[in-house]
């Protein structure tokens, strides 16, 4: 078993541990908050921002760290960085004005991000050997959802079911994957599409669900799988089938739905003769000589 597959399978265990973590630094009711990240962490920032604001904790923005410009005032900035070393995240933290409360969510102790923040949530039990992130991002969202008061008693059982479940299609018949979300699951859809690109070097896309009809559906066909995360309107299935594609739905929690998508990405990689532990052109952390 590859490291990636092993870490995918470990997620119910890391989620159970996440439910015991104090995520109060992610709540900060009433504060104006920005969430930063790169790659996977940017997509998780999008999900976290929507979860925080929709649960009534206050205005929350999400920005890709490489695009951060310190124009707006924030009470608190939350940096998501598995490695604690990503150049763009560190540079964004350095550019924050005095008085901004800085928080990092990371998987590694003693890295440069520690010296740039006032508070840290360390998820070292969810760290990964793999370049391709799987359990760290879902674990941090479990911490966040718990901090925002959600009942997550179903999450671990759903994760365990997603590990055991059959894949929704034969990977040999699929050439094109589309992931759709709504609300906080739009970030999950982007993350699922990224896993397919990283692990399997395959054609994948992601969209807010109802925007899929505004052009992207035009490229769907008989070898397309269109995957719904969360409360995606059922009316889209008719559109998807009309394009000749196959819709994918299940009743799992969205994080468990992502586990199934991660498993599909690994299976597709192996079908293509690729090693998901060694993704093309990628490293565990992007460290730039010049920002």
Phi, psi and omega in degrees: 000136178288161175301319181299313180296321180295319181288326174300314183291341183276356189297320176303324179293316181290329177293320178300319177292324181299329181291349177259358183275138175283109180258023183303331180294343179270348184268287176047061186307132176091346179278156174266123194234144171242137175245129184243150172184171176236146177059231178308317183294333175292318178294322176293327175299320178298315180295315182297318181298316180292319178299313183297312184290318182291338177270006170086021182269348177133169181301133184216126177249158173231133182223139170295127188303325181291344180255006184291130173231124186283071181258325183263155179269131176232142174285327187215139174236128180252120180257124177259120182204106181304312186277335186075014186232357185299124188304313185294326178292315179298318180295320178298317178297322180293335184272356181290146180288157176304143177093350177282128179281124186252130180232139174242140167247117187217168181249357188229133178274150172077023179258168187305329182299333183300326183280354185250002185234160177269338187209148184219140169251114184259116179252057185294336177289348179251011177295164187224146170282331187289150169291316181283117183284138174224299188278331179298311181296320180290329179291319179294326177290329175296317176301313182297313182298321177296317179296332181270007171090012180285147173278111184249026181297338181271348193293312181297312176301321177295320177298317178297321178294323180292331176291325183273339190294150172293147173293150187285353180200160174287120184299335181289346182258359187248129177242348189213125179241139177232134180240131184238141177218174176213144185062228184291343181277355172299318177299322177295321178298316177298320180294319179299317179296323177296319179301319180295319179292316183292308188281320190245000180051042186246165182284116179216148180224167178206144184208155161302136194307307187286347176281347182300329181284347185269047176124306187301329181299342183299335182262001180286149180202198188296338181254022179256140174244125183244115196250127182261134174248122176074211189276060176282129183305133181295339181298339180291336183299324178296318178297317181296313179294327178297335177274358181089004183264172182248122176281148177237125177219151169205171185266011180292159167303147182306326178294322177290327174298323177294323176303315180297321177294321176299316178298320179296319179299318179293317179297321178294319177301313181295323176299326181273003180078024181258154176258109182295343177283347181231068182292145184298128171067013185245152174229167183298324180219141178268110179243117186261144176289329175226129179302000000 
